[in-house]
Each structure stands twice: as C-alpha cells, then as structure tokens.
Amino acid sequence: MITHVAPENIESTVERFRQGVAGEKFQLGSEAVALSASFGIAGHNGKEEVEFGGLVRQADKALYAAKRGGRNCVRMDG
C-alpha cells in the first residue's frame, strides 16, 4: 500500500519502484540474478467508504493486464 502520493503521481512512483527492481542484481546462492516485476494499481481517494476486498480485486485485475501486456510493467485499473 502506498499512501500520501497524489493520484496523478502514483503510476510514475510505482514505475520508479519497478525500474529499481529491474536495475538490481540479486544474489541467489552463488549466482547473481536479475528480476523483473509487474504491478497492478487500484486507488481510493479516502472520501467514501470502500471494501478492501474490492480494491484488491481491482489491483489484481490491473496486475493481470500488466502480465498480458508483456510483463515487467505497471498498469492502473480504471
């Protein structure tokens, strides 16, 4: 969960995180490996009540759109 980021900046914030993961090598035993990550974003403005499970479903839907879109990317629901 990311808080205190303006809605118009959330996608670029998560993209910087994705790039950070992709730009690192991780030690796995004696081998250095590269990872990639896909992220699905769902948002809530805090003004109305929302069911947490609904947000998870929205984020999951966006995550699968990212995976279908070629992986190693960020997608936002909506």
Backbone bond lengths (Angstrom), bond angles and torsions (degrees), N, CA, C in turn:
res aa  C-N    CA-C-N  psi(-1)  N-CA   C-N-CA  omega(-1)  CA-C   N-CA-C  phi
1 M - - - 1.434 - - 1.521 108.08 -
2 I 1.313 114.86 134.13 1.459 120.99 176.40 1.520 107.58 -116.06
3 T 1.308 115.58 129.24 1.459 120.55 177.96 1.525 109.46 -122.38
4 H 1.292 115.64 165.40 1.462 123.33 175.54 1.527 113.29 62.55
5 V 1.317 115.30 36.01 1.465 121.35 172.90 1.520 106.36 -124.59
6 A 1.315 116.65 130.31 1.462 120.66 179.68 1.527 109.68 -60.56
7 P 1.335 116.99 142.11 1.479 120.15 -177.91 1.531 113.21 -51.94
8 E 1.311 117.20 -37.42 1.467 119.43 -178.37 1.534 112.58 -72.65
9 N 1.330 117.32 -10.67 1.471 120.88 -179.12 1.527 113.79 -108.33
10 I 1.310 118.00 -5.62 1.470 119.63 -172.82 1.526 111.93 -65.31
11 E 1.320 117.47 -42.43 1.464 119.41 -177.72 1.534 111.15 -64.18
12 S 1.319 117.55 -42.44 1.465 119.81 178.92 1.526 111.17 -69.77
13 T 1.331 117.88 -31.96 1.464 121.25 176.66 1.524 110.63 -64.29
14 V 1.331 116.80 -46.39 1.470 120.95 179.04 1.528 110.27 -68.06
15 E 1.316 117.27 -35.17 1.469 120.64 177.54 1.527 110.83 -62.59
16 R 1.324 118.20 -40.05 1.471 120.34 176.72 1.525 110.69 -63.06
17 F 1.321 117.34 -38.61 1.459 121.10 176.58 1.525 110.05 -63.14
18 R 1.349 117.13 -45.28 1.463 121.61 178.56 1.524 110.98 -59.22
19 Q 1.317 116.54 -44.19 1.462 120.62 178.78 1.529 111.34 -63.65
20 G 1.320 116.67 -36.82 1.460 120.61 177.45 1.514 111.86 -62.12
21 V 1.322 117.01 -42.85 1.468 121.02 177.27 1.525 109.72 -64.19
22 A 1.328 116.71 -46.25 1.466 120.98 -177.28 1.526 112.19 -66.41
23 G 1.330 117.21 -25.71 1.451 120.62 -176.80 1.523 114.66 -86.90
24 E 1.306 117.66 -0.58 1.470 121.52 -177.42 1.524 111.55 -107.95
25 K 1.299 115.34 152.35 1.470 121.73 169.17 1.524 106.34 -105.68
26 F 1.311 116.22 137.68 1.451 121.91 -178.80 1.519 109.22 -114.16
27 Q 1.311 115.50 137.77 1.457 120.87 -178.80 1.526 109.24 -82.02
28 L 1.310 116.39 122.47 1.454 123.21 176.98 1.526 106.71 -124.34
29 G 1.323 114.95 97.06 1.457 119.20 -172.58 1.509 108.81 65.83
30 S 1.309 117.14 -123.38 1.465 121.05 179.51 1.528 112.51 -96.51
31 E 1.305 116.90 5.90 1.461 120.63 -174.92 1.531 110.94 -115.62
32 A 1.339 116.96 139.78 1.459 122.73 174.01 1.529 107.56 -93.50
33 V 1.310 116.12 126.96 1.468 120.25 -178.05 1.526 110.55 -122.75
34 A 1.311 115.55 149.97 1.458 122.68 175.41 1.530 108.00 -98.20
35 L 1.310 116.01 142.91 1.458 121.50 177.88 1.519 109.85 -120.59
36 S 1.302 115.49 157.31 1.456 120.72 169.16 1.521 106.73 -129.32
37 A 1.310 115.88 163.87 1.458 119.65 -178.05 1.520 109.76 -146.36
38 S 1.301 115.45 145.26 1.461 122.31 172.55 1.521 107.46 -114.01
39 F 1.330 116.45 145.36 1.456 121.73 -178.30 1.516 110.28 -130.85
40 G 1.325 115.83 139.07 1.453 122.90 172.57 1.513 108.40 -113.24
41 I 1.321 116.40 133.30 1.459 121.62 -175.94 1.521 110.09 -115.45
42 A 1.324 115.67 133.54 1.457 122.85 169.99 1.515 106.69 -130.39
43 G 1.301 117.38 142.83 1.463 119.58 -175.24 1.509 114.11 -122.65
44 H 1.311 113.00 161.83 1.461 122.12 177.53 1.521 107.23 -146.16
45 N 1.310 116.57 129.06 1.464 119.90 -176.11 1.526 113.60 -84.98
46 G 1.329 117.66 -5.81 1.456 120.63 177.67 1.513 114.75 79.71
47 K 1.322 117.78 1.05 1.465 120.28 -177.01 1.516 113.39 -90.63
48 E 1.314 117.13 -25.75 1.459 119.77 177.55 1.517 108.97 -125.40
49 E 1.298 115.04 162.52 1.461 119.52 179.62 1.521 109.36 -74.46
50 V 1.322 115.60 141.45 1.458 120.52 -179.17 1.523 108.74 -139.74
51 E 1.305 115.52 146.81 1.461 120.93 177.12 1.524 108.44 -83.21
52 F 1.337 116.11 127.11 1.471 120.93 -178.55 1.522 111.07 -56.44
53 G 1.332 117.59 -42.38 1.463 120.90 -179.84 1.516 112.10 -59.96
54 G 1.328 116.55 -33.16 1.458 120.46 177.33 1.525 111.79 -65.58
55 L 1.330 116.14 -40.14 1.466 119.76 176.93 1.519 111.20 -64.74
56 V 1.326 115.46 -39.71 1.468 119.43 179.08 1.524 109.86 -63.34
57 R 1.325 116.97 -42.73 1.475 120.06 178.90 1.530 110.88 -62.80
58 Q 1.332 116.88 -40.55 1.470 120.11 178.61 1.529 110.95 -64.32
59 A 1.322 116.50 -43.95 1.461 120.25 179.04 1.524 110.70 -64.75
60 D 1.329 116.85 -38.81 1.463 121.39 178.76 1.526 110.53 -64.24
61 K 1.322 116.55 -41.25 1.465 121.33 177.74 1.537 110.05 -61.00
62 A 1.332 116.45 -43.78 1.461 120.76 178.92 1.534 111.09 -66.86
63 L 1.335 117.06 -37.66 1.461 121.05 177.86 1.525 110.91 -61.53
64 Y 1.323 117.17 -44.84 1.462 119.67 179.61 1.520 111.37 -67.79
65 A 1.333 117.84 -30.51 1.468 120.27 174.00 1.525 109.59 -65.56
66 A 1.331 117.53 -37.89 1.470 121.21 177.21 1.522 110.38 -64.76
67 K 1.319 117.23 -42.38 1.463 120.50 179.31 1.522 110.99 -64.83
68 R 1.339 117.18 -42.01 1.471 120.54 177.86 1.520 111.34 -66.99
69 G 1.343 116.19 -28.03 1.450 121.24 -177.76 1.513 114.20 -81.39
70 G 1.314 118.48 8.64 1.446 121.22 175.95 1.520 114.24 116.66
71 R 1.304 117.80 1.64 1.476 122.82 179.03 1.523 111.25 65.05
72 N 1.325 114.03 172.90 1.473 121.34 -179.84 1.526 111.68 51.93
73 C 1.337 115.75 47.81 1.459 119.95 179.97 1.528 110.11 -150.98
74 V 1.320 115.21 177.66 1.460 123.25 -178.69 1.521 107.89 -119.77
75 R 1.331 116.54 133.78 1.461 121.51 174.38 1.513 109.10 -130.68
76 M 1.313 115.10 143.58 1.460 121.55 179.88 1.511 109.07 -113.62
77 D 1.335 116.21 131.83 1.461 120.98 178.19 1.518 108.52 -68.59
78 G 1.323 114.89 138.87 1.457 118.60 175.34 1.428 111.92 108.34
